[in-house]
């Protein structure tokens, strides 16, 4: 593909997964955001705009920016979490996409500061293991990127204290999968814990299953 075609494909993918995020109730109104690196130009990424409902989002609304924060193309301002995306891409060259959600289960864990233990095989494969809550930092601030650094170490997602969930992946498919499957696991945990302690997978099984998550980065 040409550079222009790759940029357009990145925009289209951001719109596609934004529509999915809304359809799966992973966010409400204009909350959350999604970005994806541009194929062939890894210093560029496509990102959702600020204050735009997802059901009317079009590829022309999606911003193309450099990982240093320079706007290259786009008719709208990028998400208010723009600094978080730029800093993550700068620090994590293996990350190809970022998905930030405001779903009920994730926000519950974020509000309480809980850790989601490894209770389901499919979820461990999607996100790599237990999901912790990163310390609070003001939304839209560079400090938020610092706060999530440790929480995202060898994991596909983390909860953002008093906020929501952040997921990463080698590509947009894996990042979205981590966000979506983690939300499903939070809902299971919140229901199961009402009956008592929720059994966890053995540590050896978590390590073995998590290889499926780590394998996505092998080609980057």
Residue pairs with C-beta under 8 A, 6 or more apart in sequence:
1 9
1 39
1 40
3 40
3 41
6 38
6 39
6 40
6 41
7 38
7 41
7 44
7 46
7 64
7 73
8 59
9 39
10 36
10 37
10 38
10 39
10 44
10 45
10 46
10 62
10 64
11 46
11 59
11 60
11 62
11 64
12 59
13 36
13 46
13 172
14 34
14 35
14 36
14 46
14 47
14 48
14 59
14 62
14 172
15 57
15 58
15 59
15 61
15 62
17 34
17 99
17 172
17 176
18 34
18 48
18 54
18 57
19 54
19 55
19 57
20 176
20 180
21 27
21 32
21 34
21 54
21 99
21 101
21 176
21 179
22 54
22 55
24 180
24 183
25 103
25 104
26 32
26 101
26 102
26 103
26 179
26 180
26 183
27 54
27 101
27 102
27 103
27 164
28 102
29 53
30 50
30 51
30 52
30 53
30 54
31 102
31 164
32 99
32 100
32 101
32 102
32 164
33 47
33 48
33 79
33 81
33 85
33 98
33 100
34 47
34 48
34 97
34 98
34 99
34 100
34 172
34 176
35 45
35 46
35 47
35 48
35 79
35 85
35 89
35 97
35 98
36 45
36 46
36 47
36 96
36 97
36 98
36 171
36 172
37 44
37 45
37 89
37 95
37 96
37 97
38 44
38 45
38 46
38 64
42 93
43 66
43 67
43 68
44 64
44 65
44 66
44 67
44 72
45 64
45 65
45 67
45 85
45 89
46 62
46 63
46 64
47 62
47 63
47 65
47 78
47 79
47 82
47 85
48 54
48 57
48 61
48 62
48 63
48 78
48 79
49 57
49 61
49 62
49 63
49 74
49 76
49 77
49 78
49 79
50 76
50 77
50 78
50 79
50 80
52 61
52 76
60 75
61 74
61 75
61 76
62 74
63 71
63 73
63 74
63 76
63 77
63 78
64 71
64 72
64 73
64 74
65 71
65 72
65 74
65 78
65 82
65 86
66 72
66 86
67 86
67 89
67 90
68 86
68 90
69 82
69 83
69 86
71 78
78 85
79 85
80 139
80 140
81 100
81 139
81 140
81 144
82 140
83 140
83 141
83 142
83 144
83 145
84 98
84 100
84 140
84 142
84 144
84 145
84 148
84 166
85 98
87 142
87 145
88 95
88 98
88 145
88 148
88 168
89 95
89 98
91 145
91 149
92 152
92 168
93 220
94 170
94 217
94 220
95 168
95 169
95 170
95 175
96 169
96 170
96 171
96 172
96 174
96 175
96 220
97 168
97 169
97 170
97 171
97 172
97 173
97 174
97 175
97 176
98 166
98 167
98 168
98 175
99 166
99 167
99 168
99 169
99 172
99 175
99 176
99 178
99 179
100 160
100 164
100 165
100 166
100 167
100 179
101 164
101 165
101 167
101 179
101 183
102 163
102 164
102 165
103 164
103 165
103 183
103 186
104 187
105 183
105 184
105 185
105 186
105 187
105 189
105 190
106 159
106 164
106 165
106 182
106 183
106 186
107 163
107 164
107 165
108 114
108 186
108 190
109 115
109 116
109 131
109 133
109 159
109 165
109 186
110 133
110 159
110 160
110 161
110 162
110 163
110 164
110 165
111 162
113 133
113 161
114 133
114 159
115 130
115 131
115 132
115 133
116 130
116 131
116 159
116 182
116 185
116 186
116 189
117 130
117 189
117 198
117 200
118 124
118 129
118 130
118 200
118 201
118 206
119 185
119 188
119 189
119 192
119 198
119 199
119 200
119 201
120 185
120 188
120 201
121 201
121 205
121 209
122 181
123 181
123 182
123 184
123 185
124 201
124 206
124 209
124 210
124 213
125 209
125 210
125 212
125 213
126 156
126 177
126 178
126 180
126 181
126 182
126 213
127 155
127 156
127 157
127 167
127 178
127 181
127 182
127 213
128 154
128 155
128 156
128 210
128 213
128 214
129 154
129 155
129 206
129 210
130 155
130 206
131 155
131 157
131 158
131 159
131 182
132 151
132 155
132 158
132 159
133 151
133 158
133 159
133 160
133 161
134 147
134 148
134 150
134 151
134 152
134 158
134 159
134 160
134 161
134 166
135 147
135 161
136 147
136 160
136 161
136 162
136 163
137 143
137 144
137 146
137 147
137 161
138 144
139 163
144 160
147 160
147 161
148 158
148 160
148 166
151 158
151 159
152 158
152 166
152 168
154 214
156 167
156 168
156 169
156 174
156 175
156 178
156 182
156 213
157 165
157 166
157 167
157 168
157 178
157 179
157 182
158 165
158 166
159 165
159 166
160 166
165 179
165 182
165 183
167 175
167 176
167 178
167 179
167 182
168 175
168 178
169 175
169 176
169 177
169 178
169 216
170 216
170 217
170 219
170 220
171 216
174 216
178 213
189 198
192 198
201 209
